[in-house]
Amino acid sequence: MKFEEIIRHKEILEYYRRGSAILDALGYTDHSVAHTKLVAERAADILKAFEYGQDVIELAKIAGFMHDFAMTDAFVKAAEAKGHTVTRFDTSFMKIGFCHACETCYKKGKACSFDDEFNTIAPAILDADAVVFSMPVYWYSIPAQIKGVIDKLFSLVVGGKDYAGKECALITCCEEEDMSVMDGVRIPMERTAALLQWNMVGEVLVPGVLEAGAIEKTDGCAQAAALAEKM
């Protein structure tokens, strides 16, 4: 697909529309299509200034527009190529509240008594053989967009569900080069796996990722794809 086709693709535009609405509500800066188009245009301007060819510029624009998906996509494609069935939840674009610690989980038949879209995720987790968490580091910690899901895993414990014995993995990246920056994501997820009696089969931890396309300068996507081999 060409850049002009991608920016008019109905499913992609809906993906960004829903994500932008949720991020706006959370108080984040603009992450709408206007933002991703700006990233694409700036990437193109930089390559034009260095007199790169049109094909390279076109790819840079696409990478700029789609810059949030790379490692997750690489894992999903590799897992599906191995014959696994992958159910993907993009929590940035879902309505999931915080855990109230009310301990009424499953009392109304659903995981969370405060009925939100976590209740579509919980059955999939219970049915899964493996669970992979993919997120960037936000301010040295787990992003709010997925934190509610992780907190609400508590419902599986309170509800007495058969959650143990799964495999799990982590994919994350951060802006800084210091690997310890990712401890704010890595350590809570390792403790989560231990509590739930899940086997952490692999972690993809990639530093130095900020600008659009920066992940392509690392082996992050290759690591994410290789993670599927461990499942």
Secondary structure, DSSP 4 states (H G I P E B T S, - for coil): --HHHHTT-HHHHHHHHHHHHHHHHHTPPP-SHHHHHHHHHHHHHHHHHTT--HHHHHHHHHHHHTTT-HHHHHHHHHHHHTT-------GGGS----------TTTTSSS-SS-STHHHHHHHHHH-SEEEEEEE-BTTB--HHHHHHHHTTHHHHHTT---TT-EEEEEEE-SSS-GGGGHHHHHHHHHHHHHHT-EEEEEEEE-S--STTGGGGSSHHHHHHHHGGG-
